[in-house]
């Protein structure tokens, strides 16, 4: 009988221990949850600049990056401020005259947008309202000219699938504006939709390959030499007239449809969802030192999850110093030096614009997902 009582006692004690453990787990979880909920608004408000305006009217010439930098220490966190705009179909499309008001949305900072309106003086004459252009995510002029001059193909195999110049008119070896050239189409470029009569085509010359740290070719740069339009075609031979030429047009130059700099909708500055890490691979044009609003090539692309609008932090390697006591060589920690915005990603490399630079940047500086 005593043995049965001991068994009952052990089962009762085990049940109480299990109950207490579960109770402690619930209490700990509740404490952690409450701490997170209490801390979240504080951390969110800490993202705001001390001098962030309570109300800002968008002006012509503003960019999304400029406006975001007025409110936030980290402008790429701008999308997190967009709340409470159900009346706006696309609140990211902002126009001059729009008013942005900083508000408290259930303990979290948010931006409310009020559309600006045109004031029109009434008169007997029919008036038309000027078309309003949405502000750009970054300076359009800083990248449009660049994209007319540069583009990238993935590798030599892809290069061999493109149409190319085979001859100049009257057996000319080099051609210029006003001259006619003959182009051979490949299996991939014979589709009539890729070369339409009267539409401008880009003329490009193969530049330097972009090589990664492991020696693999990540992409091949194409440099613009001019533009031409289709005059006629027979089979796989097309005749084009050169309309513009920065350099002489030669045999074997590449012919491609011109790229559109931007999609219809502006892209928002934001951090990539995944953690990425790479480096500045090159500066088109051979510039050694890099400052704000210069274009760079990074060794990350769509295969790494990058999209237009993604912002990457730039880190510069710390200096190497000698320990004054042991004379040991020490590597100082890396320092944040700026930020890049991706505007044209390819498979393995991307063009990016320097939007912040607290130091002079250089090829080899590391880039990564911002914190």
C-alpha positions as CSV (number, residue, x, y, z in Angstrom):
1,X,0.0,0.0,0.0
2,X,2.9,2.4,0.9
3,X,4.4,1.6,-2.5
4,X,1.1,2.8,-4.2
5,X,1.1,6.0,-2.2
6,X,4.7,6.7,-3.2
7,X,3.7,6.2,-6.9
8,X,0.8,8.6,-6.5
9,X,3.0,11.1,-4.8
10,X,5.6,10.9,-7.6
11,X,2.9,11.4,-10.3
12,X,1.5,14.3,-8.5
13,X,4.9,16.0,-8.1
14,X,5.7,15.4,-11.8
15,X,2.4,17.0,-12.8
16,X,3.0,20.1,-10.6
17,X,6.5,20.4,-12.1
18,X,5.1,20.2,-15.6
19,X,2.4,22.7,-14.8
20,X,5.0,25.1,-13.3
21,X,7.3,24.8,-16.2
22,X,4.5,25.6,-18.6
23,X,3.4,28.5,-16.5
24,X,7.0,29.9,-16.4
25,X,7.2,29.5,-20.2
26,X,4.0,31.5,-20.7
27,X,5.2,34.2,-18.3
28,X,8.6,34.5,-20.1
29,X,6.9,34.6,-23.5
30,X,4.5,37.3,-22.3
31,X,7.4,39.3,-20.9
32,X,9.3,39.1,-24.2
33,X,6.2,39.9,-26.3
34,X,5.4,43.0,-24.1
35,X,9.0,44.1,-24.3
36,X,9.0,43.8,-28.1
37,X,5.7,45.7,-28.4
38,X,6.9,48.4,-26.1
39,X,10.2,48.7,-27.9
40,X,9.0,48.7,-31.5
41,X,7.4,52.2,-31.5
42,X,10.5,53.6,-29.8
43,X,12.8,52.0,-32.3
44,X,10.6,53.1,-35.2
45,X,10.5,56.7,-34.0
46,X,14.3,56.6,-33.5
47,X,14.6,56.2,-37.3
48,X,13.4,59.7,-37.8
49,X,15.8,62.6,-38.0
50,X,15.7,65.0,-35.1
51,X,15.0,67.8,-37.6
52,X,12.4,65.9,-39.6
53,X,9.6,68.3,-40.8
54,X,6.1,67.7,-39.6
55,X,4.8,68.8,-43.0
56,X,6.6,69.1,-46.3
57,X,5.4,70.3,-49.7
58,X,7.0,68.5,-52.6
59,X,8.9,70.8,-55.0
60,X,9.9,70.4,-58.6
61,X,13.3,68.8,-58.8
62,X,12.9,66.7,-55.7
63,X,13.6,63.0,-55.8
64,X,12.2,60.3,-53.6
65,X,15.7,59.9,-52.1
66,X,15.9,63.6,-51.3
67,X,12.5,63.6,-49.6
68,X,13.2,60.4,-47.7
69,X,16.5,61.9,-46.4
70,X,14.6,64.8,-44.9
71,X,12.7,62.5,-42.7
72,X,14.9,59.5,-42.0
73,X,18.5,58.7,-41.1
74,X,18.3,55.7,-43.5
75,X,16.3,56.9,-46.6
76,X,15.9,53.3,-47.8
77,X,13.4,52.8,-44.9
78,X,11.1,55.2,-46.7
79,X,8.4,52.6,-47.6
80,X,7.9,51.8,-44.0
81,X,6.5,55.3,-43.4
82,X,3.8,54.9,-46.1
83,X,0.5,54.1,-44.2
84,X,-3.0,55.5,-44.0
85,X,-3.2,56.4,-47.7
86,X,-6.2,54.3,-48.9
87,X,-7.4,57.1,-51.1
88,X,-4.2,57.1,-53.2
89,X,-4.0,54.3,-55.7
90,X,-0.2,54.5,-55.8
91,X,1.1,56.7,-52.9
92,X,4.7,56.2,-54.1
93,X,4.0,58.3,-57.1
94,X,4.5,61.8,-55.7
95,X,4.0,65.0,-57.6
96,X,5.2,68.6,-57.0
97,X,2.7,70.4,-54.9
98,X,1.7,67.3,-52.9
99,X,1.8,67.7,-49.1
100,X,3.4,65.1,-46.8
101,X,2.4,65.1,-43.2
102,X,4.2,63.2,-40.5
103,X,1.7,61.5,-38.1
104,X,1.5,59.0,-35.4
105,X,-0.3,55.8,-36.5
106,X,-1.0,53.7,-33.5
107,X,2.4,54.4,-32.0
108,X,4.3,54.1,-35.3
109,X,5.4,57.0,-37.4
110,X,3.7,57.3,-40.8
111,X,3.4,59.7,-43.7
112,X,0.0,60.9,-44.9
113,X,-0.2,62.3,-48.4
114,X,-2.5,65.1,-49.5
115,X,-2.6,65.6,-53.3
116,X,-1.8,69.1,-54.5
117,X,-4.3,70.8,-56.7
118,X,-3.9,73.2,-59.7
119,X,-5.3,76.7,-59.3
120,X,-6.8,77.8,-62.6
121,X,-8.1,81.3,-63.3
122,X,-11.5,81.1,-65.0
123,X,-12.0,83.0,-68.2
124,X,-14.0,82.6,-71.5
125,X,-11.0,80.9,-73.1
126,X,-10.7,77.1,-72.9
127,X,-7.7,76.3,-70.8
128,X,-5.8,73.0,-70.5
129,X,-4.1,71.9,-67.3
130,X,-0.4,71.2,-67.7
131,X,0.6,67.5,-67.4
132,X,2.0,66.7,-64.0
133,X,5.2,64.6,-64.0
134,X,5.8,62.5,-60.9
135,X,9.0,63.1,-59.1
136,X,11.8,60.5,-59.9
137,X,13.3,58.1,-57.4
138,X,16.7,59.4,-58.3
139,X,18.0,62.1,-60.7
140,X,16.9,60.9,-64.1
141,X,19.5,62.9,-65.9
142,X,22.2,61.2,-63.9
143,X,21.4,57.8,-65.4
144,X,19.6,58.4,-68.7
145,X,22.7,59.6,-70.5
146,X,24.7,56.7,-69.0
147,X,22.2,54.0,-70.1
148,X,22.4,55.4,-73.6
149,X,26.1,54.8,-73.6
150,X,26.5,51.6,-71.6
151,X,24.9,48.2,-71.3
152,X,25.9,44.6,-70.3
153,X,25.6,41.2,-71.8
154,X,26.1,38.1,-69.7
155,X,28.9,36.3,-71.5
156,X,30.6,35.7,-74.8
157,X,27.9,33.1,-75.8
158,X,25.2,35.7,-75.4
159,X,27.3,38.2,-77.4
160,X,27.4,35.8,-80.3
161,X,23.6,35.7,-80.6
162,X,23.4,39.4,-81.3
163,X,23.1,41.1,-84.7
164,X,26.4,42.7,-86.0
165,X,27.8,45.0,-88.7
166,X,29.3,43.1,-91.6
167,X,30.0,46.0,-94.1
168,X,29.8,49.7,-94.8
169,X,28.3,51.2,-97.9
170,X,30.7,51.3,-100.9
171,X,33.0,48.9,-99.1
172,X,33.9,51.5,-96.4
173,X,35.8,50.1,-93.4
174,X,34.5,52.8,-91.1
175,X,31.2,54.7,-91.3
176,X,29.7,57.8,-89.7
177,X,26.5,59.8,-89.4
178,X,24.6,59.7,-92.8
179,X,26.3,56.5,-94.0
180,X,24.5,53.2,-94.6
181,X,25.7,50.0,-93.1
182,X,24.9,46.3,-93.6
183,X,24.0,44.2,-90.6
184,X,23.7,40.4,-90.3
185,X,20.9,39.0,-88.2
186,X,21.3,35.9,-86.1
187,X,18.7,33.2,-85.4
188,X,17.7,35.1,-82.2
189,X,17.4,38.5,-84.0
190,X,15.5,37.6,-87.2
191,X,12.1,38.2,-85.5
192,X,10.8,41.3,-87.2
193,X,9.7,42.8,-83.9
194,X,13.3,43.2,-82.8
195,X,14.1,45.6,-85.7
196,X,11.3,47.8,-86.9
197,X,11.6,50.2,-89.8
198,X,12.1,53.8,-88.7
199,X,12.8,52.9,-85.0
200,X,16.3,53.8,-83.7
201,X,18.7,50.9,-82.9
202,X,21.8,51.2,-80.8
203,X,25.3,50.5,-82.2
204,X,27.7,49.1,-79.6
205,X,31.3,47.9,-79.3
206,X,32.5,45.3,-77.0
207,X,34.3,46.7,-74.0
208,X,36.0,45.2,-71.0
209,X,34.7,42.0,-69.3
210,X,33.7,42.3,-65.7
211,X,35.6,39.6,-63.8
212,X,34.7,38.4,-60.3
213,X,37.1,37.6,-57.5
214,X,37.1,33.9,-58.5
215,X,38.1,34.8,-62.1
216,X,34.7,34.0,-63.7
217,X,33.3,36.5,-66.2
218,X,30.2,38.1,-64.7
219,X,29.3,40.2,-67.7
220,X,30.7,42.0,-70.7
221,X,30.4,45.8,-71.1
222,X,29.0,47.2,-74.4
223,X,29.9,50.8,-75.2
224,X,27.7,52.9,-77.5
225,X,29.2,54.1,-80.8
226,X,25.9,55.6,-82.2
227,X,22.4,55.0,-83.4
228,X,20.9,53.8,-86.7
229,X,17.5,53.1,-88.2
230,X,16.4,50.2,-90.4
231,X,16.0,51.0,-94.1
232,X,15.3,47.6,-95.6
233,X,16.0,43.9,-95.0
234,X,16.4,40.8,-97.2
235,X,16.7,37.5,-95.4
236,X,19.3,37.7,-92.7
237,X,20.9,41.0,-94.1
238,X,19.5,44.4,-93.1
239,X,20.5,47.8,-94.3
240,X,20.6,50.6,-91.7
241,X,21.3,54.3,-91.9
242,X,23.6,55.8,-89.2
243,X,21.8,58.7,-87.7
244,X,24.2,59.5,-84.9
245,X,27.8,58.5,-84.2
246,X,30.0,59.3,-81.2
247,X,32.7,57.1,-82.7
248,X,33.3,55.6,-86.2
249,X,31.2,52.5,-86.9
250,X,33.2,49.4,-87.7
251,X,32.6,45.9,-88.8
252,X,31.6,43.5,-86.0
253,X,30.0,46.3,-84.0
254,X,26.9,45.1,-82.2
255,X,23.3,46.2,-83.1
256,X,20.6,46.1,-80.3
257,X,17.2,47.8,-79.7
258,X,17.7,50.8,-77.4
259,X,16.9,50.2,-73.7
260,X,14.3,52.2,-71.8
261,X,15.9,53.8,-68.8
262,X,13.0,53.3,-66.4
263,X,9.8,51.4,-66.2
264,X,6.5,53.3,-66.2
265,X,6.3,53.2,-62.4
266,X,9.1,54.7,-60.4
267,X,10.9,52.3,-58.1
268,X,11.1,53.0,-54.4
269,X,14.4,53.2,-52.5
270,X,14.4,50.2,-50.2
271,X,16.7,47.6,-48.7
272,X,16.9,44.1,-50.3
273,X,14.8,41.5,-48.4
274,X,17.7,39.1,-48.3
275,X,21.3,39.6,-47.0
276,X,23.7,40.2,-49.8
277,X,27.4,41.0,-49.8
278,X,29.6,42.0,-52.7
279,X,31.9,44.7,-53.8
280,X,32.3,47.6,-56.3
281,X,33.7,45.9,-59.3
282,X,34.4,48.8,-61.7
283,X,33.7,52.4,-62.6
284,X,32.7,52.8,-66.3
285,X,35.0,55.3,-67.8
286,X,38.0,54.2,-65.7
287,X,37.6,56.8,-62.9
288,X,39.6,55.9,-59.9
289,X,37.9,57.8,-57.2
290,X,34.1,57.8,-56.8
291,X,31.8,60.4,-55.4
292,X,28.1,61.1,-55.2
293,X,25.9,60.7,-58.3
294,X,28.6,58.6,-60.1
295,X,27.7,55.2,-61.6
296,X,29.5,52.1,-60.5
297,X,29.3,48.4,-61.3
298,X,28.7,45.9,-58.4
299,X,29.3,42.1,-58.6
300,X,25.7,41.4,-57.6
301,X,22.6,41.0,-59.8
302,X,19.2,39.6,-60.2
303,X,20.5,36.1,-59.4
304,X,21.3,37.5,-55.9
305,X,17.8,39.0,-55.5
306,X,18.6,42.6,-56.5
307,X,15.9,44.8,-58.1
308,X,15.8,48.4,-59.3
309,X,15.5,50.6,-56.2
310,X,17.4,48.4,-53.9
311,X,19.9,50.3,-51.7
312,X,23.2,48.8,-50.6
313,X,25.5,50.2,-47.9
314,X,29.2,50.8,-48.8
315,X,31.8,49.8,-46.3
316,X,35.5,50.7,-46.6
317,X,38.1,48.4,-45.1
318,X,39.7,49.8,-41.9
319,X,43.3,50.7,-41.9
320,X,46.1,48.3,-40.8
321,X,48.0,49.6,-37.8
322,X,50.8,48.4,-35.6
323,X,50.1,47.6,-32.0
324,X,52.4,50.1,-30.0
325,X,53.3,47.4,-27.5
326,X,53.5,44.2,-29.4
327,X,54.2,45.6,-32.9
328,X,51.5,43.2,-34.1
329,X,49.7,44.3,-37.3
330,X,46.0,45.0,-36.5
331,X,43.1,45.3,-38.9
332,X,40.7,48.1,-37.8
333,X,37.0,47.5,-38.3
334,X,35.3,48.5,-41.6
335,X,33.6,51.9,-41.7
336,X,30.3,52.9,-43.4
337,X,31.3,55.2,-46.3
338,X,28.1,55.7,-48.4
339,X,25.1,54.1,-50.1
340,X,24.3,52.9,-53.6
341,X,20.9,52.6,-55.4
342,X,20.6,49.8,-58.0
343,X,19.0,51.1,-61.2
344,X,19.9,48.5,-63.8
345,X,20.5,44.9,-62.6
346,X,21.6,42.1,-64.9
347,X,22.1,38.4,-64.0
348,X,25.4,38.7,-62.1
349,X,26.3,42.4,-62.1
350,X,24.4,45.7,-61.7
351,X,24.7,49.4,-62.5
352,X,24.2,51.5,-59.3
353,X,24.2,55.2,-58.6
354,X,26.1,56.6,-55.6
355,X,23.4,58.4,-53.6
356,X,25.5,59.0,-50.4
357,X,29.3,59.3,-49.9
358,X,30.7,60.4,-46.6
359,X,34.2,59.4,-48.0
360,X,35.8,59.0,-51.4
361,X,34.8,55.6,-52.6
362,X,37.0,53.2,-54.6
363,X,36.9,50.0,-56.6
364,X,37.0,47.1,-54.2
365,X,34.9,48.7,-51.4
366,X,32.5,46.2,-49.9
367,X,28.7,46.6,-50.4
368,X,26.0,44.8,-48.4
369,X,22.4,45.0,-47.3
370,X,22.0,48.0,-45.0
371,X,21.0,47.5,-41.4
